[in-house]
Amino acid sequence: MADSRAVKARRFNDVRELVGSAEFQAWFAAFTAARKALAEADQARDEALAQLTVMEFRAELTQKNAIDTLYRGGEHEDLAARLLADAEAAENKSFPGVAAFEEQRFKVSELWYRLGALEKAVEEARDGKKAAWEIEALEKKQKLATEEYTREMGRRDRLWDEVERLWMQGAEASLLTAEQKVLARKVRRTSEQLFALAEDRKKKALSLKAAAEAAATALEAARAKLEATRTRARELFGAAVGEDFLYFRHRDDQRHAYAVALVEDSENYNIEVKPLVVYSVERQRGVGFLEPARVMGTSMEEGDRRFEEYFLRGRKGEVRPVAAS
């Protein structure tokens, strides 16, 4: 910031001579170097912070993925346990089913033999030309036996279908159990790798944090060095020191001051600013309106001419067209 208490009053020739002196040129070189160093330090600090932020985010994200993956491994293990229980339950259910099937198979076999005997008896009765009522009675028994045999055969087949269904269910559950166990081991290995990667990234983040802190320290040192050069300008030249200009009071006109540009800027001021060029400014408006400094004071006529010339030529000397009267 400017320190108005250190501002000396000078004439234009004094300011121009000062700017051209070896002492001022050496100071300006130091100032320019310090300003460049500050910009570079600021950029280095921003880059270090960006790298640190990215690495911290990646470490956190990897840690979260590792935890989520570990949970998925647990889910595979839980599913394997449920499938194993289903396989065991299916196998246990199949035991009484097999027993019931065997019992039914014996019953159907007995019915088969009984039906065969009745069929033979009917044939013999027909061949022996026995009474019709005897043949009819035997045929009735054969029909009932056939119906019972058919019914019990269906029951036997259903029992066997149920046994096969339980066996199939148990086999499927057993196969899926094995796969889920393998998947659980696979996912757990992946989670271990992710945890290791997260730890590695955390270590890198710590290293980057140290680098960011060092960059911040370097930035503060560069800022302090630049401020020291500004202070040196106040001590050496009696100038008020701004960001882009040094200021000197006008020796012969309290309403005006001289501003020495320290930067090149073609965008932000009313005219194109060049380093070490001396400009004339009003004390109230300051660099809000810059004019190239002149040796002699400006008469009213010359001021009008310069005013018109500025607005006709623009900021960079480009002549603007005059409106037709």
TORPA-381579 format. One record per residue: x, y, z of N, C-alpha, C in turn; residue in one letter. Coordinates in steps of 0.1 Angstrom, whole numbers. Example, Ala and Ser with C-alpha at 12.3 -4.5 7.8 and 13.67 -1.06 7.14 Angstrom:
% residues 2
   n_east   n_north    n_up   ca_east   ca_north   ca_up   c_east   c_north    c_up   residuo
      132       -57      78       123        -45      78      132       -33      78         A
      128       -22      71       137        -11      71      129         0      79         S
END
This chain:
% residues 325
   n_east   n_north    n_up   ca_east   ca_north   ca_up   c_east   c_north    c_up   residuo
        8       -12       0         0          0       0        9        13       0         M
        3        23      -5        11         36      -6       12        42       8         A
       24        48      10        26         55      23       28        70      19         D
       17        78      20        17         92      16       27       100      24         S
       30        96      36        40        104      44       54       104      38         R
       57        94      30        70         94      24       71       100      10         A
       60       106       5        60        111      -8       67       124      -9         V
       77       125     -18        84        138     -20       78       145     -32         K
       79       158     -32        75        167     -43       86       168     -53         A
       83       165     -66        94        166     -76       88       172     -89         R
       97       177     -97        93        182    -110       95       170    -119         R
       89       172    -131        89        161    -141      104       157    -145         F
      112       167    -147       126        164    -150      133       156    -139         N
      130       159    -127       136        152    -115      131       138    -115         D
      118       136    -118       113        122    -118      119       114    -130         V
      120       121    -141       126        114    -153      140       110    -151         R
      148       120    -145       162        117    -142      163       106    -132         E
      154       106    -122       155         95    -111      153        82    -118         L
      142        81    -126       139         68    -133      151        63    -141         V
      158        72    -147       169         68    -155      182        65    -148         G
      182        68    -135       194         66    -127      197        51    -125         S
      210        48    -123       215         34    -121      208        28    -108         A
      207        37     -98       201         32     -85      187        28     -87         E
      179        36     -94       165         33     -97      164        20    -106         F
      173        20    -116       172          8    -125      175        -5    -117         Q
      185        -4    -108       188        -16    -100      176       -19     -91         A
      170        -9     -85       158        -12     -77      147       -18     -85         W
      145       -13     -97       134        -18    -106      137       -32    -110         F
      149       -35    -113       153        -49    -116      150       -58    -105         A
      153       -54     -92       150        -62     -81      135       -63     -78         A
      128       -52     -81       114        -52     -79      107       -62     -89         F
      112       -61    -102       106        -70    -112      109       -84    -109         T
      121       -87    -105       125       -101    -101      117      -106     -89         A
      115       -97     -79       107       -101     -68       92      -103     -71         A
       87       -95     -80        73        -96     -85       71      -109     -93         R
       81      -112    -101        81       -125    -109       82      -137    -100         K
       91      -136     -90        93       -147     -80       80      -149     -73         A
       73      -138     -69        60       -139     -62       50      -147     -70         L
       49      -143     -83        39       -149     -92       42      -164     -94         A
       55      -167     -95        59       -181     -97       57      -189     -84         E
       59      -183     -72        57       -189     -59       42      -191     -57         A
       34      -181     -61        20       -183     -60       15      -194     -69         D
       20      -195     -81        16       -206     -90       20      -220     -85         Q
       33      -220     -79        38       -232     -74       30      -237     -62         A
       26      -227     -53        17       -230     -42        4      -236     -46         R
       -2      -229     -57       -15       -234     -62      -14      -248     -68         D
       -3      -251     -75        -1       -264     -81        1      -274     -70         E
        8      -271     -59        10       -280     -48       -3      -283     -41         A
      -11      -273     -39       -24       -275     -32      -33      -283     -41         L
      -32      -281     -54       -41       -288     -63      -37      -303     -63         A
      -24      -306     -63       -19       -320     -63      -23      -326     -49         Q
      -21      -318     -39       -25       -324     -25      -40      -327     -25         L
      -48      -318     -30       -62       -320     -29      -66      -332     -37         T
      -61      -334     -49       -64       -345     -57      -59      -358     -50         V
      -47      -358     -45       -42       -370     -38      -50      -374     -26         M
      -54      -364     -18       -62       -366      -6      -76      -372     -11         E
      -82      -366     -21       -95       -371     -26      -93      -385     -31         F
      -82      -388     -38       -80       -402     -44      -78      -412     -32         R
      -71      -407     -22       -69       -416     -10      -82      -419      -3         A
      -90      -409      -1      -103       -410       6     -112      -419      -3         E
     -112      -417     -16      -121       -424     -25     -116      -439     -25         L
     -103      -441     -25       -98       -455     -26     -101      -462     -12         T
     -100      -455      -1      -104       -461      12     -118      -465      12         Q
     -127      -456       7      -141       -459       7     -144      -471      -2         K
     -137      -472     -14      -139       -483     -23     -134      -496     -16         N
     -124      -495      -8      -118       -507      -1     -128      -512       9         A
     -134      -503      16      -144       -506      26     -157      -512      20         I
     -161      -506       9      -173       -511       2     -170      -525      -4         D
     -158      -527      -9      -154       -540     -15     -153      -550      -4         T
     -148      -546       8      -148       -556      19     -162      -560      23         L
     -171      -551      23      -185       -554      26     -191      -564      16         Y
     -187      -561       3      -192       -571      -7     -187      -585      -5         R
     -174      -586       0      -169       -599       3     -176      -605      14         G
     -180      -598      24      -189       -603      35     -202      -608      30         G
     -208      -600      20      -221       -604      14     -219      -617       7         E
     -208      -619       0      -206       -632      -7     -205      -644       3         H
     -198      -641      14      -197       -651      25     -211      -654      31         E
     -219      -644      33      -232       -646      39     -241      -654      29         D
     -240      -651      17      -248       -658       7     -243      -672       6         L
     -230      -675       7      -225       -688       6     -230      -696      18         A
     -231      -690      30      -236       -697      42     -251      -700      40         A
     -259      -691      34      -273       -694      32     -275      -705      22         R
     -267      -704      11      -268       -715       1     -264      -729       7         L
     -254      -729      15      -250       -741      21     -261      -747      30         L
     -267      -738      38      -279       -742      46     -290      -747      38         A
     -293      -741      26      -303       -745      17     -300      -759      12         D
     -287      -762       8      -283       -775       3     -284      -785      14         A
     -281      -782      26      -282       -792      37     -297      -795      40         E
     -305      -784      39      -319       -786      42     -326      -795      31         A
     -322      -792      18      -327       -800       7     -323      -815       9         A
     -310      -817      13      -306       -831      14     -313      -838      26         E
     -315      -830      37      -322       -836      48     -337      -840      45         N
     -343      -831      37      -357       -833      33     -358      -845      23         K
     -347      -848      16      -348       -859       6     -347      -872      13         S
     -342      -873      25      -341       -886      32     -355      -892      34         F
     -364      -885      41      -377       -891      43     -385      -893      29         P
     -381      -884      20      -388       -886       7     -383      -899       0         G
     -371      -902       1      -366       -915      -5     -372      -927       2         V
     -373      -925      16      -379       -936      23     -394      -938      19         A
     -401      -927      18      -415       -928      14     -416      -933       0         A
     -407      -930      -9      -407       -935     -23     -405      -950     -22         F
     -395      -955     -15      -392       -969     -14     -404      -977      -9         E
     -411      -971       1      -423       -978       7     -434      -978      -4         E
     -435      -968     -11      -446       -967     -21     -442      -977     -33         Q
     -429      -978     -36      -425       -987     -46     -428     -1001     -43         R
     -426     -1005     -31      -430      -1019     -26     -445     -1021     -28         F
     -452     -1011     -23      -467      -1012     -24     -471     -1013     -39         K
     -465     -1005     -48      -469      -1006     -62     -465     -1020     -68         V
     -454     -1025     -63      -450      -1038     -68     -460     -1049     -64         S
     -464     -1048     -51      -474      -1058     -46     -487     -1057     -55         E
     -491     -1044     -57      -503      -1042     -65     -501     -1047     -79         L
     -489     -1047     -85      -486      -1052     -98     -488     -1067     -98         W
     -482     -1074     -88      -484      -1088     -88     -498     -1092     -86         Y
     -506     -1085     -77      -520      -1087     -75     -528     -1085     -88         R
     -525     -1074     -95      -532      -1072    -108     -529     -1083    -118         L
     -516     -1087    -118      -512      -1098    -127     -520     -1111    -124         G
     -522     -1114    -112      -529      -1126    -108     -544     -1125    -112         A
     -550     -1113    -110      -564      -1111    -114     -565     -1112    -129         L
     -556     -1106    -137      -557      -1107    -151     -556     -1122    -155         E
     -548     -1130    -149      -547      -1144    -152     -559     -1151    -149         K
     -565     -1148    -137      -578      -1154    -133     -589     -1151    -142         A
     -590     -1139    -147      -600      -1135    -157     -598     -1143    -170         V
     -586     -1145    -174      -583      -1152    -187     -587     -1167    -185         E
     -584     -1172    -173      -587      -1186    -171     -602     -1189    -170         E
     -609     -1179    -163      -623      -1180    -162     -630     -1179    -176         A
     -625     -1171    -185      -630      -1170    -198     -627     -1183    -206         R
     -615     -1188    -204      -611      -1200    -212     -619     -1212    -206         D
     -622     -1212    -194      -629      -1224    -187     -644     -1222    -189         G
     -648     -1212    -195      -662      -1209    -198     -670     -1210    -185         K
     -665     -1203    -175      -672      -1202    -163     -684     -1193    -164         K
     -692     -1193    -154      -705      -1185    -154     -701     -1171    -156         A
     -711     -1164    -162      -709      -1150    -166     -707     -1142    -153         A
     -715     -1145    -143      -714      -1137    -131     -701     -1138    -124         W
     -694     -1150    -125      -681      -1152    -120     -671     -1144    -127         E
     -672     -1144    -141      -663      -1137    -149     -665     -1122    -146         I
     -677     -1117    -145      -680      -1103    -142     -674     -1099    -129         E
     -675     -1107    -119      -670      -1104    -106     -654     -1103    -106         A
     -648     -1112    -114      -634      -1111    -115     -629     -1099    -123         L
     -637     -1095    -133      -634      -1083    -141     -635     -1071    -133         E
     -645     -1071    -124      -647      -1059    -115     -635     -1058    -106         K
     -631     -1069    -100      -619      -1068     -91     -607     -1064     -99         K
     -605     -1069    -112      -594      -1064    -120     -594     -1049    -122         Q
     -606     -1044    -125      -608      -1030    -128     -604     -1021    -115         K
     -609     -1026    -104      -606      -1019     -91     -591     -1019     -88         L
     -585     -1031     -91      -570      -1033     -89     -562     -1024     -99         A
     -567     -1023    -111      -560      -1015    -121     -561     -1000    -117         T
     -573      -996    -112      -574       -982    -108     -565      -979     -96         E
     -565      -988     -86      -556       -986     -74     -541      -986     -78         E
     -538      -995     -88      -524       -996     -92     -520      -982     -99         Y
     -529      -978    -108      -527       -965    -115     -525      -954    -105         T
     -534      -953     -95      -534       -943     -85     -521      -943     -77         R
     -517      -955     -72      -505       -956     -64     -492      -954     -72         E
     -493      -958     -85      -482       -955     -94     -479      -940     -95         M
     -491      -932     -97      -490       -918     -97     -484      -912     -85         G
     -488      -918     -73      -483       -913     -60     -468      -916     -60         R
     -464      -928     -64      -450       -932     -64     -442      -922     -73         R
     -447      -919     -85      -440       -910     -94     -438      -896     -88         D
     -449      -891     -81      -448       -878     -75     -438      -878     -64         R
     -437      -889     -56      -427       -889     -45     -413      -889     -51         L
     -412      -896     -62      -398       -896     -69     -395      -882     -75         W
     -405      -876     -81      -403       -862     -86     -398      -853     -75         D
     -405      -854     -63      -401       -846     -52     -387      -848     -47         E
     -383      -861     -47      -370       -864     -43     -359      -858     -53         V
     -362      -860     -66      -353       -854     -76     -353      -839     -75         E
     -364      -833     -72      -364       -818     -71     -355      -814     -59         R
     -356      -821     -48      -348       -818     -36     -333      -820     -39         L
     -330      -831     -46      -317       -834     -50     -311      -823     -59         W
     -319      -819     -69      -315       -808     -78     -313      -795     -71         M
     -322      -792     -62      -321       -780     -54     -308      -780     -45         Q
     -306      -791     -39      -294       -793     -31     -281      -792     -40         G
     -281      -798     -52      -269       -797     -60     -267      -783     -65         A
     -277      -776     -69      -276       -762     -73     -270      -753     -62         E
     -276      -755     -50      -271       -747     -39     -257      -750     -36         A
     -253      -763     -37      -239       -767     -34     -229      -760     -44         S
     -233      -761     -57      -225       -755     -67     -224      -739     -65         L
     -235      -733     -62      -234       -718     -60     -227      -715     -47         L
     -227      -724     -37      -220       -721     -25     -205      -721     -28         T
     -200      -730     -36      -186       -731     -39     -182      -718     -46         A
     -190      -714     -56      -187       -702     -63     -187      -689     -55         E
     -196      -688     -46      -197       -677     -37     -185      -676     -27         Q
     -180      -688     -23      -168       -688     -15     -156      -683     -22         K
     -155      -687     -35      -144       -682     -43     -145      -667     -45         V
     -157      -663     -48      -159       -648     -50     -156      -640     -38         L
     -159      -646     -26      -156       -639     -14     -141      -638     -12         A
     -133      -648     -15      -119       -647     -14     -113      -637     -24         R
     -119      -638     -36      -114       -628     -47     -117      -614     -43         K
     -129      -611     -38      -133       -597     -34     -124      -593     -22         V
     -122      -601     -13      -114       -598      -1      -99      -594      -6         R
      -94      -602     -15       -81       -599     -20      -81      -585     -27         R
      -91      -582     -34       -93       -569     -40      -93      -558     -30         T
     -101      -560     -19      -102       -550      -9      -89      -548      -2         S
      -81      -559       0       -68       -557       6      -59      -549      -3         E
      -60      -551     -16       -52       -543     -25      -56      -529     -25         Q
      -69      -526     -24       -74       -512     -23      -70      -506     -10         L
      -70      -513       1       -65       -507      14      -51      -504      13         F
      -43      -512       7       -28       -509       5      -26      -497      -4         A
      -34      -496     -15       -33       -485     -24      -37      -472     -16         L
      -48      -473      -8       -52       -461      -1      -41      -456       9         A
      -35      -466      16       -24       -462      25      -12      -456      17         E
       -9      -461       5         1       -455      -3       -2      -441      -7         D
      -15      -439     -10       -19       -425     -14      -19      -416      -2         R
      -22      -421       9       -22       -413      21       -8      -408      24         K
        2      -418      22        16       -414      24       20      -403      14         K
       16      -405       1        19       -395      -9       12      -382      -5         K
        0      -382       0        -7       -370       4        1      -363      15         A
        7      -371      24        15       -364      35       27      -357      29         L
       33      -364      19        45       -358      13       41      -346       5         S
       29      -346      -2        25       -335      -9       20      -323       0         L
       15      -327      12        12       -317      22       24      -310      27         K
       35      -317      29        47       -311      33       52      -301      21         A
       51      -306       9        55       -298      -3       46      -285      -4         A
       33      -287      -1        24       -275      -1       27      -265      10         A
       31      -270      22        35       -262      32       47      -254      29         E
       57      -262      23        69       -255      19       66      -244       8         A
       57      -248      -1        54       -238     -12       47      -226      -6         A
       39      -228       5        32       -217      11       43      -208      19         A
       52      -215      25        63       -207      31       71      -199      21         T
       74      -206      10        81       -198      -1       73      -187      -6         A
       60      -188      -7        51       -178     -11       52      -166      -2         L
       51      -169      11        52       -158      21       66      -151      21         E
       76      -159      18        89       -153      17       90      -144       5         A
       85      -149      -6        85       -140     -18       76      -128     -17         A
       65      -129      -9        57       -117      -7       64      -107       2         R
       71      -113      12        79       -104      21       90       -97      14         A
       96      -105       4       107        -99      -3      102       -88     -12         K
       91       -90     -18        85        -79     -27       81       -67     -18         L
       76       -70      -7        72        -59       2       84       -51       7         E
       95       -58       8       108        -52      12      113       -43       1         A
      111       -47     -11       115        -38     -22      106       -26     -23         T
       94       -27     -20        85        -16     -19       89        -6      -8         R
       92       -12       3        97         -3      14      110         4      11         T
      119        -4       4       131          2      -1      129        14     -10         R
      119        13     -19       116         24     -28      111        36     -20         A
      104        35      -9       100         46      -1      112        52       6         R
      121        44      10       133         49      17      143        56       7         E
      145        50      -4       154         55     -14      149        67     -22         L
      137        67     -26       132         77     -35      121        86     -30         F
      117        83     -18       106         91     -12       93        90     -20         G
       90        78     -25        78         76     -33       68        69     -25         A
       55        71     -29        44         63     -24       44        51     -34         A
       43        39     -28        44         27     -36       31        20     -37         V
       26        18     -49        14         11     -51       17        -3     -57         G
        7        -9     -62         9        -22     -69       15       -21     -82         E
       10       -11     -90        15         -9    -104       22         3    -106         D
       22        12     -96        29         25     -99       36        30     -86         F
       46        39     -89        52         47     -78       47        61     -80         L
       45        68     -69        39         81     -70       48        92     -63         Y
       48       104     -70        55        115     -65       46       127     -66         F
       46       136     -55        38        148     -56       44       158     -66         R
       35       165     -73        40        175     -82       45       187     -75         H
       57       191     -79        64        202     -72       57       215     -73         R
       51       218     -84        45        231     -87       30       231     -88         D
       24       220     -86         9        219     -87        4       209     -77         D
       -2       214     -67        -7        205     -56      -19       196     -61         Q
      -25       200     -72       -36        192     -76      -32       179     -84         R
      -19       179     -88       -14        168     -97       -3       161     -90         H
        0       149     -96        11        141     -91       17       133    -103         A
       28       127    -101        34        119    -111       33       104    -107         Y
       30        96    -117        30         82    -115       39        75    -124         A
       48        67    -119        58         59    -126       53        45    -128         V
       50        41    -140        45         27    -142       55        17    -139         A
       51         6    -132        60         -5    -129       57       -17    -137         L
       46       -17    -144        41        -28    -152       37       -24    -166         V
       35       -34    -174        29        -32    -187       14       -36    -187         E
        5       -28    -191        -9        -31    -190      -16       -23    -202         D
      -22       -31    -211       -29        -25    -222      -44       -26    -221         S
      -49       -31    -209       -63        -35    -208      -71       -27    -197         E
      -64       -23    -187       -71        -19    -175      -71        -4    -172         N
      -63         3    -180       -63         18    -178      -68        25    -190         Y
      -70        38    -189       -75         46    -200      -66        47    -212         N
      -53        45    -210       -43         44    -220      -34        32    -218         I
      -27        29    -229       -17         17    -227       -6        21    -218         E
       -3        13    -208         7         16    -198       20         8    -202         V
       31        16    -201        44          9    -204       53        11    -191         K
       61         1    -188        70          2    -176       79        14    -177         P
       81        21    -166        91         32    -163       87        44    -171         L
       75        45    -177        70         57    -183       64        65    -172         V
       66        78    -172        61         88    -162       48        93    -167         V
       37        92    -159        24         97    -162       20       108    -153         Y
       11       117    -157         6        127    -149       -8       124    -145         S
      -11       125    -132       -25        122    -127      -30       132    -118         V
      -43       134    -117       -49        143    -107      -49       136     -94         E
      -47       143     -83       -46        137     -70      -59       130     -66         R
      -71       136     -71       -84        131     -67      -87       118     -76         Q
      -84       119     -88       -87        108     -97      -77        97     -98         R
      -64       101     -95       -53         91     -95      -52        85    -109         G
      -49        72    -108       -47         64    -121      -60        61    -128         V
      -71        66    -123       -83         64    -130      -83        71    -143         G
      -74        81    -144       -72         88    -157      -58        92    -158         F
      -51        85    -167       -36         88    -169      -34        96    -182         L
      -23       105    -181       -19        112    -192       -3       112    -192         E
        3       111    -204        17        111    -204       22       125    -198         P
       32       124    -190        37        136    -183       44       145    -193         A
       43       158    -191        50        168    -199       60       177    -190         R
       69       183    -197        79        191    -190       73       203    -185         V
       65       210    -193        59        223    -190       45       221    -186         M
       39       231    -180        25        230    -177       17       231    -189         G
        5       228    -189        -4        227    -201      -13       239    -201         T
      -13       247    -212       -22        258    -213      -36       253    -216         S
      -46       262    -215       -59        258    -217      -61       253    -232         M
      -55       261    -241       -56        257    -255      -49       243    -258         E
      -37       242    -252       -30        229    -254      -38       218    -247         E
      -44       220    -236       -51        210    -229      -63       206    -238         G
      -70       216    -244       -81        212    -252      -77       204    -264         D
      -65       208    -270       -60        201    -282      -56       186    -278         R
      -49       185    -266       -46        171    -262      -58       163    -259         R
      -68       169    -253       -80        162    -249      -87       157    -262         F
      -88       166    -272       -94        161    -285      -86       151    -292         E
      -72       153    -291       -63        143    -298      -65       129    -292         E
      -66       129    -278       -67        116    -271      -80       109    -276         Y
      -91       116    -276      -103        109    -279     -105       107    -294         F
      -97       114    -302       -97        111    -317      -88        99    -320         L
      -77        98    -313       -67         87    -316      -69        75    -307         R
      -75        76    -296       -78         64    -288      -66        60    -280         G
      -67        48    -274       -57         44    -264      -43        40    -270         R
      -43        35    -282       -31         30    -288      -27        38    -301         K
      -32        50    -302       -28         58    -314      -37        56    -326         G
      -47        48    -325       -56         46    -337      -65        57    -338         E
      -65        64    -350       -73         76    -352      -88        71    -354         V
      -97        78    -346      -111         75    -347     -117        84    -357         R
     -127        80    -365      -133         88    -375     -141        99    -368         P
     -140       111    -374      -147        123    -369     -161       123    -375         V
     -171       125    -367      -185        124    -372     -187       136    -381         A
     -194       134    -392      -197        144    -401     -207       154    -395         A
     -204       167    -397      -212        178    -391     -224       180    -400         S
END
